[in-house]
Amino acid sequence: MTSYAYVATEADGGVATGSARAVDRKAAEDMLHGRGLLDIELTQKRGLLQAEVLPKRVKREEVMHLSRQLGAFVHAGLPLVDAVHTLGTEAQNPSVRRMMADVEDRLLGGDTLSDSMDAHPRIFPEFYRGILRSAELTGELDTTLEQLAKYLERDLEARRKVTSAMIYPSIIAGMSLVTVVVLSTFVLPKFKVFFAGLHAELPLPTRMLLATTDFFGLWWWAMLAGLLTLTLMVFVALRTTTGKYARDRMVLALPVIGETVQYALVERFCRILASMVGAGVSLPQALRVATDSLHNLVFSRALAGVSDAMLEGEGLASPLVRSGLFPPTAAQMMRVGEETGTLDNQLAVTAHYYEGELDYKIKKLTSLIEPIVIAAMGLIVGFVAVALVSAMYGVFGQVKV
Protein backbone atom coordinates (compact mmCIF):
# COMPACT_ATOMS: atom_id res chain seq x y z
CA MET A 1 0.00 0.00 0.00
CA THR A 2 1.16 3.52 -0.82
CA SER A 3 0.38 6.66 1.17
CA TYR A 4 -0.78 9.80 -0.66
CA ALA A 5 -1.31 13.32 0.62
CA TYR A 6 -4.28 14.96 -1.05
CA VAL A 7 -5.81 18.40 -1.55
CA ALA A 8 -9.38 18.37 -2.88
CA THR A 9 -12.62 20.35 -3.06
CA GLU A 10 -15.60 19.28 -0.97
CA ALA A 11 -19.18 19.26 -2.24
CA ASP A 12 -19.93 22.57 -0.46
CA GLY A 13 -16.88 24.25 -2.02
CA GLY A 14 -14.56 23.91 0.96
CA VAL A 15 -10.99 22.67 0.78
CA ALA A 16 -10.22 19.22 2.13
CA THR A 17 -6.72 17.96 2.92
CA GLY A 18 -5.44 14.73 4.38
CA SER A 19 -3.83 11.44 3.50
CA ALA A 20 -5.06 8.19 1.98
CA ARG A 21 -3.56 4.74 1.51
CA ALA A 22 -4.22 2.74 -1.64
CA VAL A 23 -2.63 0.25 -4.00
CA ASP A 24 -1.85 2.92 -6.61
CA ARG A 25 -2.72 6.48 -7.56
CA LYS A 26 -5.87 5.58 -9.50
CA ALA A 27 -7.24 3.54 -6.59
CA ALA A 28 -6.61 6.48 -4.26
CA GLU A 29 -8.47 8.84 -6.61
CA ASP A 30 -11.41 6.43 -6.88
CA MET A 31 -11.59 6.14 -3.11
CA LEU A 32 -11.59 9.92 -2.64
CA HIS A 33 -14.16 10.40 -5.41
CA GLY A 34 -16.30 7.93 -3.47
CA ARG A 35 -16.17 10.32 -0.52
CA GLY A 36 -17.63 13.07 -2.72
CA LEU A 37 -14.39 14.98 -3.20
CA LEU A 38 -13.61 16.84 -6.44
CA ASP A 39 -10.49 18.37 -8.10
CA ILE A 40 -8.24 15.92 -6.31
CA GLU A 41 -4.47 16.55 -6.30
CA LEU A 42 -2.36 13.67 -5.01
CA THR A 43 1.26 13.64 -3.87
CA GLN A 44 2.96 10.39 -2.95
CA LYS A 45 4.29 10.40 0.61
CA ARG A 46 7.71 8.92 1.20
CA GLY A 47 8.43 6.89 4.29
CA LEU A 48 11.55 7.23 6.43
CA LEU A 49 13.25 4.23 4.82
CA GLN A 50 12.52 5.60 1.35
CA ALA A 51 13.97 9.01 2.02
CA GLU A 52 17.17 9.86 0.19
CA VAL A 53 19.89 12.20 1.35
CA LEU A 54 20.93 12.94 -2.24
CA PRO A 55 18.67 12.28 -5.25
CA LYS A 56 20.12 9.96 -7.86
CA ARG A 57 20.99 11.50 -11.19
CA VAL A 58 18.97 10.37 -14.20
CA LYS A 59 21.47 9.11 -16.76
CA ARG A 60 21.13 9.69 -20.49
CA GLU A 61 20.95 5.92 -20.92
CA GLU A 62 17.79 5.81 -18.77
CA VAL A 63 16.22 8.56 -20.88
CA MET A 64 17.02 6.50 -23.98
CA HIS A 65 15.28 3.41 -22.57
CA LEU A 66 12.28 5.46 -21.41
CA SER A 67 11.92 6.96 -24.88
CA ARG A 68 12.06 3.57 -26.59
CA GLN A 69 9.59 1.94 -24.16
CA LEU A 70 7.19 4.89 -24.24
CA GLY A 71 7.23 4.90 -28.03
CA ALA A 72 6.50 1.15 -28.09
CA PHE A 73 3.56 1.55 -25.69
CA VAL A 74 2.07 4.43 -27.67
CA HIS A 75 2.52 2.50 -30.93
CA ALA A 76 0.69 -0.47 -29.34
CA GLY A 77 -2.30 1.77 -28.61
CA LEU A 78 -1.84 2.13 -24.84
CA PRO A 79 -3.10 5.50 -23.54
CA LEU A 80 -0.24 7.90 -22.86
CA VAL A 81 -1.12 8.36 -19.19
CA ASP A 82 -1.20 4.59 -18.61
CA ALA A 83 2.13 4.18 -20.41
CA VAL A 84 3.77 6.86 -18.27
CA HIS A 85 2.28 5.34 -15.11
CA THR A 86 3.54 1.86 -16.01
CA LEU A 87 7.07 3.05 -16.78
CA GLY A 88 7.19 5.15 -13.62
CA THR A 89 6.04 2.24 -11.46
CA GLU A 90 8.59 -0.17 -12.94
CA ALA A 91 11.55 2.27 -12.79
CA GLN A 92 14.30 1.28 -10.37
CA ASN A 93 15.79 4.77 -10.07
CA PRO A 94 13.80 6.75 -7.44
CA SER A 95 14.45 9.99 -9.33
CA VAL A 96 12.89 8.48 -12.46
CA ARG A 97 9.85 7.33 -10.45
CA ARG A 98 9.34 10.82 -9.02
CA MET A 99 9.83 12.45 -12.40
CA MET A 100 7.39 10.10 -14.15
CA ALA A 101 4.84 10.57 -11.35
CA ASP A 102 5.06 14.34 -11.89
CA VAL A 103 4.68 13.91 -15.66
CA GLU A 104 1.63 11.70 -15.04
CA ASP A 105 0.06 14.33 -12.77
CA ARG A 106 0.61 17.02 -15.39
CA LEU A 107 -0.87 14.84 -18.12
CA LEU A 108 -3.93 14.22 -15.96
CA GLY A 109 -4.13 17.98 -15.46
CA GLY A 110 -4.42 18.53 -19.21
CA ASP A 111 -0.79 19.28 -20.18
CA THR A 112 0.81 17.73 -23.23
CA LEU A 113 3.78 15.38 -22.91
CA SER A 114 6.25 18.04 -24.06
CA ASP A 115 4.79 20.60 -21.63
CA SER A 116 5.04 18.04 -18.82
CA MET A 117 8.69 17.40 -19.65
CA ASP A 118 9.41 21.13 -19.70
CA ALA A 119 9.36 20.92 -15.90
CA HIS A 120 12.42 18.64 -16.04
CA PRO A 121 14.96 20.41 -18.29
CA ARG A 122 17.95 18.70 -16.63
CA ILE A 123 16.61 15.30 -17.68
CA PHE A 124 15.09 16.14 -21.07
CA PRO A 125 17.25 18.52 -23.18
CA GLU A 126 15.64 21.37 -25.08
CA PHE A 127 16.05 19.69 -28.47
CA TYR A 128 14.30 16.59 -27.08
CA ARG A 129 11.30 18.61 -25.90
CA GLY A 130 11.19 20.68 -29.09
CA ILE A 131 11.06 17.57 -31.27
CA LEU A 132 8.33 16.08 -29.07
CA ARG A 133 6.30 19.27 -29.33
CA SER A 134 6.39 19.11 -33.13
CA ALA A 135 5.58 15.38 -33.08
CA GLU A 136 2.46 16.04 -30.99
CA LEU A 137 1.22 18.44 -33.65
CA THR A 138 1.80 15.94 -36.46
CA GLY A 139 0.46 12.92 -34.55
CA GLU A 140 3.69 10.92 -34.95
CA LEU A 141 4.61 10.66 -31.29
CA ASP A 142 5.50 6.94 -31.33
CA THR A 143 7.79 7.24 -34.37
CA THR A 144 9.46 10.35 -32.98
CA LEU A 145 10.11 8.74 -29.59
CA GLU A 146 11.82 5.82 -31.33
CA GLN A 147 13.94 8.25 -33.38
CA LEU A 148 14.93 10.12 -30.21
CA ALA A 149 15.91 6.83 -28.58
CA LYS A 150 18.11 5.99 -31.58
CA TYR A 151 19.75 9.42 -31.46
CA LEU A 152 20.48 9.10 -27.73
CA GLU A 153 21.89 5.63 -28.34
CA ARG A 154 24.26 6.93 -31.04
CA ASP A 155 25.30 9.81 -28.78
CA LEU A 156 26.03 7.43 -25.91
CA GLU A 157 27.99 5.13 -28.21
CA ALA A 158 30.18 8.04 -29.34
CA ARG A 159 30.86 8.98 -25.71
CA ARG A 160 31.73 5.37 -24.86
CA LYS A 161 34.21 5.22 -27.73
CA VAL A 162 36.01 8.32 -26.47
CA THR A 163 36.03 6.99 -22.89
CA SER A 164 37.26 3.52 -23.86
CA ALA A 165 39.98 5.07 -26.03
CA MET A 166 41.46 6.72 -22.93
CA ILE A 167 41.27 3.72 -20.58
CA TYR A 168 44.44 1.89 -21.67
CA PRO A 169 46.73 4.96 -21.72
CA SER A 170 45.36 6.01 -18.32
CA ILE A 171 46.11 2.58 -16.83
CA ILE A 172 49.67 2.62 -18.23
CA ALA A 173 50.27 6.14 -16.92
CA GLY A 174 48.84 5.26 -13.48
CA MET A 175 50.92 2.10 -13.10
CA SER A 176 54.08 3.89 -14.20
CA LEU A 177 53.43 6.74 -11.78
CA VAL A 178 52.93 4.29 -8.91
CA THR A 179 56.19 2.53 -9.84
CA VAL A 180 58.15 5.79 -9.81
CA VAL A 181 56.61 6.87 -6.48
CA VAL A 182 57.44 3.51 -4.85
CA LEU A 183 61.03 3.60 -6.11
CA SER A 184 61.52 7.21 -5.06
CA THR A 185 59.87 6.83 -1.65
CA PHE A 186 61.05 3.41 -0.44
CA VAL A 187 63.97 2.24 -2.58
CA LEU A 188 66.04 5.37 -3.20
CA PRO A 189 66.39 6.49 0.46
CA LYS A 190 67.92 3.11 1.38
CA PHE A 191 70.30 3.26 -1.57
CA LYS A 192 71.23 6.81 -0.62
CA VAL A 193 72.26 5.71 2.89
CA PHE A 194 74.16 2.77 1.41
CA PHE A 195 76.02 4.94 -1.09
CA ALA A 196 76.86 7.54 1.55
CA GLY A 197 78.41 4.86 3.77
CA LEU A 198 80.77 3.78 1.00
CA HIS A 199 81.97 7.38 0.32
CA ALA A 200 81.97 6.62 -3.40
CA GLU A 201 81.39 9.03 -6.25
CA LEU A 202 77.99 8.39 -7.83
CA PRO A 203 77.31 8.47 -11.59
CA LEU A 204 75.62 11.53 -13.05
CA PRO A 205 72.18 9.86 -13.62
CA THR A 206 72.12 8.77 -9.97
CA ARG A 207 73.05 12.24 -8.72
CA MET A 208 70.35 13.77 -10.90
CA LEU A 209 67.75 11.32 -9.59
CA LEU A 210 68.73 11.86 -5.94
CA ALA A 211 68.69 15.64 -6.41
CA THR A 212 65.22 15.43 -7.92
CA THR A 213 63.83 13.30 -5.11
CA ASP A 214 65.48 15.54 -2.51
CA PHE A 215 63.90 18.59 -4.14
CA PHE A 216 60.44 17.02 -4.13
CA GLY A 217 60.91 15.83 -0.55
CA LEU A 218 61.97 19.28 0.64
CA TRP A 219 59.59 21.47 -1.34
CA TRP A 220 56.55 19.23 -1.71
CA TRP A 221 54.43 21.61 0.36
CA ALA A 222 55.31 24.57 -1.89
CA MET A 223 54.57 22.56 -5.03
CA LEU A 224 51.27 21.36 -3.55
CA ALA A 225 50.32 24.93 -2.62
CA GLY A 226 51.23 26.11 -6.10
CA LEU A 227 49.22 23.34 -7.72
CA LEU A 228 46.18 24.14 -5.57
CA THR A 229 46.52 27.86 -6.35
CA LEU A 230 46.80 27.19 -10.08
CA THR A 231 43.79 24.85 -9.93
CA LEU A 232 41.76 27.50 -8.12
CA MET A 233 42.76 30.18 -10.65
CA VAL A 234 41.78 27.93 -13.57
CA PHE A 235 38.48 27.07 -11.86
CA VAL A 236 37.66 30.75 -11.33
CA ALA A 237 38.69 31.62 -14.89
CA LEU A 238 36.48 28.88 -16.33
CA ARG A 239 33.49 30.38 -14.51
CA THR A 240 33.75 33.44 -16.78
CA THR A 241 32.69 33.69 -20.39
CA THR A 242 36.16 34.81 -21.46
CA GLY A 243 37.78 31.84 -19.73
CA LYS A 244 35.35 29.36 -21.26
CA TYR A 245 35.89 30.81 -24.72
CA ALA A 246 39.68 30.65 -24.31
CA ARG A 247 39.43 27.02 -23.16
CA ASP A 248 37.24 26.03 -26.11
CA ARG A 249 39.51 27.87 -28.55
CA MET A 250 42.61 26.19 -27.10
CA VAL A 251 41.05 22.72 -27.31
CA LEU A 252 40.11 23.22 -30.97
CA ALA A 253 43.65 24.41 -31.73
CA LEU A 254 45.33 21.29 -30.32
CA PRO A 255 46.85 18.95 -32.92
CA VAL A 256 44.73 15.84 -33.61
CA ILE A 257 42.62 16.41 -30.47
CA GLY A 258 41.16 19.66 -31.82
CA GLU A 259 40.13 18.05 -35.10
CA THR A 260 38.52 15.14 -33.23
CA VAL A 261 36.52 17.55 -31.06
CA GLN A 262 35.53 19.55 -34.15
CA TYR A 263 34.19 16.46 -35.92
CA ALA A 264 32.30 15.42 -32.78
CA LEU A 265 30.61 18.85 -32.60
CA VAL A 266 29.79 18.85 -36.33
CA GLU A 267 28.27 15.37 -36.07
CA ARG A 268 26.18 16.35 -33.03
CA PHE A 269 25.03 19.61 -34.66
CA CYS A 270 23.95 17.89 -37.87
CA ARG A 271 22.25 15.04 -36.01
CA ILE A 272 20.14 17.33 -33.80
CA LEU A 273 19.35 19.74 -36.64
CA ALA A 274 18.26 16.84 -38.87
CA SER A 275 16.00 15.43 -36.14
CA MET A 276 14.34 18.78 -35.45
CA VAL A 277 13.88 19.80 -39.10
CA GLY A 278 12.55 16.32 -39.89
CA ALA A 279 10.06 16.68 -37.03
CA GLY A 280 8.74 19.94 -38.50
CA VAL A 281 10.51 22.46 -36.27
CA SER A 282 11.25 25.75 -38.04
CA LEU A 283 14.86 26.04 -39.22
CA PRO A 284 15.73 29.18 -37.15
CA GLN A 285 14.43 27.55 -33.96
CA ALA A 286 16.11 24.23 -34.79
CA LEU A 287 19.39 26.05 -35.48
CA ARG A 288 19.22 27.84 -32.11
CA VAL A 289 18.52 24.62 -30.18
CA ALA A 290 21.21 22.67 -32.05
CA THR A 291 23.70 25.46 -31.34
CA ASP A 292 22.88 25.53 -27.62
CA SER A 293 23.34 21.76 -27.40
CA LEU A 294 27.01 21.98 -28.42
CA HIS A 295 28.24 23.66 -25.20
CA ASN A 296 31.18 25.21 -27.07
CA LEU A 297 31.44 29.01 -27.10
CA VAL A 298 33.58 29.12 -30.26
CA PHE A 299 30.90 27.25 -32.20
CA SER A 300 28.07 29.15 -30.45
CA ARG A 301 29.42 32.57 -31.44
CA ALA A 302 30.16 31.49 -34.99
CA LEU A 303 26.73 29.90 -35.40
CA ALA A 304 25.06 33.05 -34.06
CA GLY A 305 26.47 34.84 -37.09
CA VAL A 306 25.26 31.95 -39.27
CA SER A 307 21.74 32.39 -37.90
CA ASP A 308 21.77 36.13 -38.66
CA ALA A 309 23.03 35.50 -42.21
CA MET A 310 20.39 32.81 -42.76
CA LEU A 311 17.60 35.16 -41.67
CA GLU A 312 18.92 37.70 -44.17
CA GLY A 313 18.38 35.16 -46.95
CA GLU A 314 21.87 33.73 -47.45
CA GLY A 315 20.81 30.18 -46.69
CA LEU A 316 22.62 27.81 -44.34
CA ALA A 317 25.56 26.32 -46.27
CA SER A 318 27.42 29.52 -47.29
CA PRO A 319 27.51 31.08 -43.80
CA LEU A 320 28.69 27.74 -42.36
CA VAL A 321 31.63 27.73 -44.79
CA ARG A 322 32.56 31.31 -43.81
CA SER A 323 32.58 30.35 -40.13
CA GLY A 324 35.66 28.20 -40.76
CA LEU A 325 34.44 25.57 -38.31
CA PHE A 326 32.59 23.27 -40.71
CA PRO A 327 34.50 21.16 -43.25
CA PRO A 328 33.69 21.91 -46.91
CA THR A 329 32.15 18.43 -47.29
CA ALA A 330 29.48 19.19 -44.67
CA ALA A 331 28.63 22.53 -46.24
CA GLN A 332 28.39 20.97 -49.71
CA MET A 333 25.96 18.30 -48.48
CA MET A 334 23.79 20.98 -46.84
CA ARG A 335 23.86 23.07 -50.02
CA VAL A 336 22.51 20.09 -51.97
CA GLY A 337 19.75 19.68 -49.37
CA GLU A 338 18.79 23.35 -49.64
CA GLU A 339 18.67 23.25 -53.44
CA THR A 340 16.64 20.02 -53.60
CA GLY A 341 14.35 20.68 -50.62
CA THR A 342 15.69 17.65 -48.73
CA LEU A 343 17.66 19.46 -46.03
CA ASP A 344 16.61 17.07 -43.24
CA ASN A 345 17.73 14.02 -45.25
CA GLN A 346 21.03 15.63 -46.24
CA LEU A 347 21.67 16.64 -42.63
CA ALA A 348 21.07 13.04 -41.55
CA VAL A 349 23.45 11.82 -44.28
CA THR A 350 26.03 14.39 -43.17
CA ALA A 351 25.70 13.30 -39.55
CA HIS A 352 26.13 9.66 -40.55
CA TYR A 353 29.19 10.52 -42.63
CA TYR A 354 30.87 12.42 -39.82
CA GLU A 355 29.95 9.70 -37.37
CA GLY A 356 32.19 7.40 -39.42
CA GLU A 357 34.86 10.09 -39.67
CA LEU A 358 34.68 10.59 -35.90
CA ASP A 359 35.30 6.87 -35.35
CA TYR A 360 38.40 7.15 -37.54
CA LYS A 361 39.61 10.26 -35.68
CA ILE A 362 39.13 8.55 -32.30
CA LYS A 363 41.12 5.51 -33.46
CA LYS A 364 43.82 7.80 -34.81
CA LEU A 365 43.93 9.73 -31.54
CA THR A 366 44.16 6.48 -29.59
CA SER A 367 46.94 5.17 -31.81
CA LEU A 368 48.91 8.36 -31.13
CA ILE A 369 48.21 8.67 -27.39
CA GLU A 370 49.08 5.08 -26.48
CA PRO A 371 52.68 5.05 -27.82
CA ILE A 372 53.32 8.58 -26.51
CA VAL A 373 52.18 7.65 -22.99
CA ILE A 374 54.04 4.33 -23.07
CA ALA A 375 57.22 5.98 -24.37
CA ALA A 376 57.07 8.80 -21.78
CA MET A 377 56.46 6.44 -18.88
CA GLY A 378 59.10 4.05 -20.22
CA LEU A 379 61.68 6.86 -20.30
CA ILE A 380 60.89 7.85 -16.71
CA VAL A 381 60.96 4.31 -15.33
CA GLY A 382 63.98 3.47 -17.47
CA PHE A 383 65.87 6.51 -16.20
CA VAL A 384 65.18 5.46 -12.60
CA ALA A 385 66.37 1.91 -13.34
CA VAL A 386 69.52 3.12 -15.16
CA ALA A 387 70.35 5.49 -12.28
CA LEU A 388 70.12 2.68 -9.73
CA VAL A 389 71.94 0.04 -11.77
CA SER A 390 74.74 2.39 -12.86
CA ALA A 391 75.22 3.47 -9.25
CA MET A 392 75.56 -0.11 -8.09
CA TYR A 393 78.10 -1.02 -10.78
CA GLY A 394 79.99 2.24 -10.30
CA VAL A 395 80.23 1.87 -6.53
CA PHE A 396 81.25 -1.79 -6.69
CA GLY A 397 83.88 -0.95 -9.28
CA GLN A 398 85.34 1.75 -7.05
CA VAL A 399 85.31 -0.55 -4.01
CA LYS A 400 87.24 -3.29 -5.93
CA VAL A 401 89.83 -0.78 -7.01
N, C-alpha and C positions, 0 to 999 in steps of 0.2 A: 504494500500500500504506500502511496505517495501523499505527502501533505502539501496542500496548496493554500496560500493566503489569497483572499478574494476581496474585491470592492465591487459592489453591485447596487442597483436601484430597487427599492421596495415598491410594492404596488401603490402606496400612497405618495410616492415621489421622494421618500427619504433615502438616505445613503446607508447601506448596510456593509459592514466589514466583519471579517472573521477568518476562520480557517476551516478547511474540509479535507478529509482523507478519502482517497478513491484509488482505483486501479490505475487510471490514466486521466489525462486532462479532459477528454470527452465525457468520461463517467462522472467527473466532478461537476462539469457544466450541467449535465442532465440532472444530477442530484439537486443542484442549486435552482435550476429551472423548476423542479418539482416543488420547491419551497415558495415559488411565486416571485423569484428574483429576476430582474431584467438587467441588460447591459453589463454582463458579468465580465470582470477582468481578473484573470488568474495569474499568480506568480508562484512558481514551485519553491517550496521552503526546503532548505538544506539542513540536514542534521549535523551534529557536532562531528561525527566521524567522516562526513562527506566534505566538510569545510577544507579549503585549500589555503595555505599561506600565500603561495604564488600561483596564479593561473598558468596552465600549460599553454605554450604557444601552438597555434594551429599551423602546421607545416604545409608548404605548397603541395606536397604529395597527397595530403588529406583532402585538399581542395580539388585536386585532380580526380580522386576517387569519388568524391561527392558529386562532382559534375557528371561523371560517367554514369553513376547509379541513378541520379535524378533524371538524366536524359532517358535512360532505359525505362524507368517507371512511367514517365510522361508518354513515351512512345507506346507503351503497353496499354495506355488508356486510364491509368490510375490518376485520380484527382490530385492536383498539385499539393494541396494541404495534407492529404494522406501520405503522399510520397515524402514530404518534408518531415512529417511526424515519424514515419517509419525509420528514416535515416537518422534522425535525431535520437530516437530511442535506442537504436542499435550501435550508435557511436561509442567507442571506448574512451576517447578523449573528452574529459568533462567540459573543456572549453567549447568543443564542437557541439556537445549536447545543449549547453546554454545558448550558444549562438543559433542553433536550429530551432530551439524552443522560442526564441525571440522572433525569428523569421516566421514561424508558424503563427504566433500571436498577431503579427503585423498582417499576414495574409488573411487571417480571420477578421481583422479589422478593416479589410477592403483594400490594402496596399497591393501593388504588383510585386512580383518576385524581385525585380531590379530595385524598386523602391525599398523593399525590405532589406536587401543586401547593402543599400547605401548607408545603413546604420553600422556597418562593419567594414569600413574602408581598409583596415589593416589586414583583413583576411581576404577580401575580394578587391583586387586592384581596379582602378578606374576603367581601364580598357575592358575588363571582364564585365563590369556593370553596364558600360555603354553598349557592348555587343548584345547583352541580354535585353536591354531596353529596346533595341531595334528588332530583335527576334520576337519580342512580345507583340510588336506592331504588325509583323508579317505572319505571325502564327507558326513559326518554325522553331519553337523553343527546344524541342527534343533534339533536332538536328544540330542546332547551335550549341547546345550543352555538350554534345559529343565532340564537336569541333574544338570547343574550348578545352575539353579534357585532353584531346590529342595535342593541342598547342602546349599545354602545361607539361605534358609528358615529354615532348621534344625539348622544352626549356630545361626540365630537370635532367634529361639525358646529357645535354650540353654542359651543365654544371658538374655532373658526375665525371665527365671526361676530363674536365680541367682539374678537378680534385684528385682523381686517380693518377693523373699525369705527374702530380707533385708528391705523391706518397713515397715512391722509391727514393728520389733524391733527398727527401726530408729524413728518411730512415738512415741513409748513408751518412748524411751530415750529422745527425744526432749521435750515432754510434761513434763516429770519429771524434766528435767533441767530447764525449764521455771518456774515450780512450786517452785523449790528450790531458784532460783534467785529472784522471787517475794517475797517469805518469808524472804529471807536474806536482801533484799534491802528496802522493805517497812514495813514489819511487825516487824522484830526483833529490828530495831532502836527505835520504839515506846515502845516496851516492855522493852527495856534496860533503857529508861528514867523512865518508870513507876517503874521498880524494884529498880532503884537507889534512887528514892524518898521515898521508903518504908524502905530503909536501912536494908533490909533482906538478909540473906545468901541464895544464889541460889544453887540449886542442881548441882551435878557434870556434868550431860549431858548439862545443860543450860550454865554452865561456859565454857565447851568445845566448844559449838556452838558459843557463843559470842566471844571467843578467836579466833576461826577460821574466823568468819566474820570480826573481827577487823584486823586480819592479812591480809586478802585479800583486805580490804579497804585501809590499809596503804601501802601495797607493791604491789598493782596491776600493777603499772608501771614497776616494776622490773620483775615481772612474765611475763608481756606482752613482755618486751624486751628480756627476756630469751627464750620465746616461738618463737618469730620472729627470733632470732639468731639460735636456733635449727632447725627451718624450713629451713632457708637459708643454713645451713650446710648440712642438708639432701638433699636439692635440688641440691647443688653443687656436693655432693658425688654421687648422682644418675645420674649425667651427665658423670661420668667416667665408664669405663668398670668394674673396680674392685667393685665399688659401686653397679652397676646393678647386677653383679654376686652374691654379698653378699645378696642383697635384694631377688633375686630369690631363693637362697639357704635357706634363713630364712623362706620364705613363704612355701616352700616345707617341711620344718622341723616342721611346726606348727601342733599340734594335730588336727585331723579331717579336718581342713582347707587345710593343705598340701596335704592330700590324695584326697580331692575333686579337687584341682587344678591339681594334677597329672593325675587323670582320665579324666579331661577336656582336657588336653594336649594330652593324648594318643588317645582319641576319635578324636580330630581334626587332629592329625598326620595320623591316619589310614584312615580317611575319605578323606583327600586331596590326600594321596598316592594312595588310591584305585581309585579315580577319574582320576588321571593322568596316572596310569598304564593301566587302562581300556581304556583310550583314545589313547593309543599307545606311550606315552612318555617313553623314556628309563628310566630304574630303577635308575641309578645314578643321572640323572637330576631330576627325580621326587622326590628322596630322598632329594636332596639339596633344592628344592623349598618347600617341606613339612616341612623341618627343619626350613627354614627361616620364615615360616608362624607362628611359635609357639611363637616368641618374648620372649623366655626364655633362658637365657645364659647357665643355667645348662643343659638343654636339648640340646641346640645347640652344646656345647662342647662335650657332650657325643655322640651325633649323628654324629659328625665329625669323631670320632674314629670308629663308626659303618660303615660309608661310606668307610673309608680306609680299614677296615677288609673285607668288601664286595668286594671291588675291588681286594683284594688279594685272593678271591675265597672262603671265609668262609661262604658265604650266608648272609642272613639278620637276621634270627631268633636268631642264637647263639650270635652274637655281641650285639643284643638288650638285651638278658638276662644278659650278662656280664656288661652292662651299669648300671644295678641296678635300672633303672627308669621305666622299662616296666614290668608289672605283668607277671608271668609265663603263665597265660592263653593266653595273647595276643601273646607271643612268640610261644606258641604251635600251635595256629591257623595259624600263618604265616609259621611255619615249614611245616604244612600240605599243605599249598598253594604252597610252593616251591617244595615239593616232587611230587605233583600231577599236577603242571603246571597251577594252578588256583589261583595265588597269588592275582589278583585283586578281585576275588570273596571272598576269605578268608579275605582280608583286609576290604571289605565292611561288611562282617559278623562280624568281630571284632569291627568295628566302631559302628555297630548297637548294639552289645552286651554292649559295654562300654557307649553307649548313655543311655541305660536302667540303668546301674550301676551308671552313673552320676546323673540321676534323683533321685535314691535312696540316694546317698551321699548328694545331695542338700537338700532333705527332712530331712535327719538325721542332717545336719548342722543347718537347720532352727529349728528343734525340740530342739537342744541344745542351740542355741543363744537366742531364745525367753525367756525361763525360766531364763537364766542367766541374761539377760538385765532387765527383770521384777523384779527378786529378788534383783539385785543391786540397781535399782532405788527405789524399795520398802524400802530397808534398809535405803537409804539416806533420803527419804521423811519421813519414819517412825521415824528416829532418830530426825529429825527436829520437828515433831509433839510431840514426847515424851519429848523433851527438853522444849518445850513451855508449855505443859500441866503440867508436873511435877513442873515447876517453879511456875505456877499459884497456884497449890494446896499447894506447899511448903510455898509460901509467905502468902497465906491466913491462913494457919495453924499457922504460926508464929505470924501473926497479931492478931488472936483470943486469942492466949496464952498471 
